[in-house]
Amino acid sequence: MAVYFDNAATTPLDEQVIEAMLPYMRNNYGNPSSTHTHGRQVRSAIEKARKKVAELLNTSPAEIFFTSGGTEADNMALCCMVDTYGIENIITSKIEHHAVLHTVKHIEKAGRAQVHFVDTDKDNGNVSLQHLEHLLKTHPNAMVSLMHGNNEIGNLTDIGHVAELCVAYGAKFHSDTVQTMGHYRHDLQKLSVDCLVGSAHKFHGPKGVGFLYVNHATSIQPLIYGGAQERNMRGGTENVYGIIGLAKALEVAYTGMESHKAHIMALKQRMMEHLTAAIPTIGFNGTSGHLDQSLYTVLNLCMPDTDDNDMLLFNLDIQGISASGGSACSSGSSIGSHVLNELDRSEGRGSIRISFSKYNTEEEVDYVCQKLAELYPVENA
Ligand SMILES: Cc1ncc(COP(=O)(O)O)c(C=O)c1O
């Protein structure tokens, strides 16, 4: 049996997305910047895609810029906000994705702004909003960058509350929403955020395409210079089929969101119950074990008596189970997950990130539970 439980790393394409993209691979190959018929047809499809994304997020198409993915969109938001607004202080957390952490470190190293980290709870990884307020009070001319859903431990931050604090203290606000886009509804008429990010491959769209939302009241300089694409905000011929696929994937995600959520939450609950019964000393990292408080797609298992996490994942892989030991981006790194390192954890514990999608089944959950139970017989658990 081959089962895929690494959907926070990437998701399989939805068949409807493939169907939507195919005509732009086979027939509609014009360059959207060309003024002839072939070009105009493709330009019109891109603008329809932009309109669709904007409609779903309850905002206007002029605020959506297509990028090569979440990493580029995060880079664009952070670097360009700092440069455009002369931001002096960046307030973020140590559990952000490297797309944010490495970018802010680079900005600081270049002497463009200072970075300050909001405290996170050592038990569950939650960001302290009291400390955020303190940092905002004491650091004027600031920009806050806090993610909505954590890709490793599933923590959800109340970005509505963060946005209110940013408004109160006159700070700019960027949120990495890569893990919640397509899984939660974002209403940009209600959320006071300057920049927000999406990446298609996290919601059954193609890889290598994403978008940055920039609020109409916020006007930033480009990150990539070149042609006049994306209204002079991102040079380079557009990833046409990627953009078509992204819009279709977001539409499909919004249409089925409530039923997908119910299906996935039931699977997550089933896995938690079965694993707790089979391996009583198992734990769940971050808030991922609290169904109502965490990203419903992520369950981070804290495994007892595990000296070699790579071997554990390897053993699962041999059984046909694809999961990850933290973030996909940190696999192969000997220093382990920078997110788990922020939590107080007992020695000798392993970590397996199980991340679900609408395509997972009860049978697959039962298979993983059975294989893990075999690796952790009760007398050793
Ligand atoms: C929270 C978060 N931000 C950013 C990214 C980067 O997105 P992309 O793979 O589209 O560059 C990821 C991908 O793992 C992510 O999980």
Ligand as a Chemical Component Dictionary entry (heavy atoms), coordinates in Angstrom:
data_LIG
# 
_chem_comp.id                   LIG 
_chem_comp.type                 NON-POLYMER 
_chem_comp.pdbx_formal_charge   0 
_chem_comp.three_letter_code    LIG 
# 
loop_
_chem_comp_atom.comp_id 
_chem_comp_atom.atom_id 
_chem_comp_atom.alt_atom_id 
_chem_comp_atom.type_symbol 
_chem_comp_atom.charge 
_chem_comp_atom.model_Cartn_x 
_chem_comp_atom.model_Cartn_y 
_chem_comp_atom.model_Cartn_z 
_chem_comp_atom.pdbx_ordinal 
LIG C1 C1 C 0 4.302 28.440 5.698  1  
LIG C2 C2 C 0 5.010 28.374 4.384  2  
LIG N1 N1 N 0 5.458 29.505 3.829  3  
LIG C3 C3 C 0 6.083 29.514 2.645  4  
LIG C4 C4 C 0 6.304 28.344 1.949  5  
LIG C5 C5 C 0 7.001 28.393 0.634  6  
LIG O1 O1 O 0 6.090 28.219 -0.419 7  
LIG P1 P1 P 0 6.599 27.773 -1.873 8  
LIG O2 O2 O 0 6.911 26.314 -1.786 9  
LIG O3 O3 O 0 5.434 28.048 -2.781 10 
LIG O4 O4 O 0 7.762 28.617 -2.211 11 
LIG C6 C6 C 0 5.871 27.118 2.502  12 
LIG C7 C7 C 0 6.147 25.837 1.829  13 
LIG O5 O5 O 0 6.475 24.835 2.463  14 
LIG C8 C8 C 0 5.197 27.143 3.748  15 
LIG O6 O6 O 0 4.738 26.033 4.317  16 
# 
loop_
_chem_comp_bond.comp_id 
_chem_comp_bond.atom_id_1 
_chem_comp_bond.atom_id_2 
_chem_comp_bond.value_order 
_chem_comp_bond.pdbx_ordinal 
LIG C1 C2 SING 1  
LIG C2 N1 SING 2  
LIG C2 C8 DOUB 3  
LIG N1 C3 DOUB 4  
LIG C3 C4 SING 5  
LIG C4 C5 SING 6  
LIG C4 C6 DOUB 7  
LIG C5 O1 SING 8  
LIG O1 P1 SING 9  
LIG P1 O2 DOUB 10 
LIG P1 O3 SING 11 
LIG P1 O4 SING 12 
LIG C6 C7 SING 13 
LIG C6 C8 SING 14 
LIG C7 O5 DOUB 15 
LIG C8 O6 SING 16 
# 
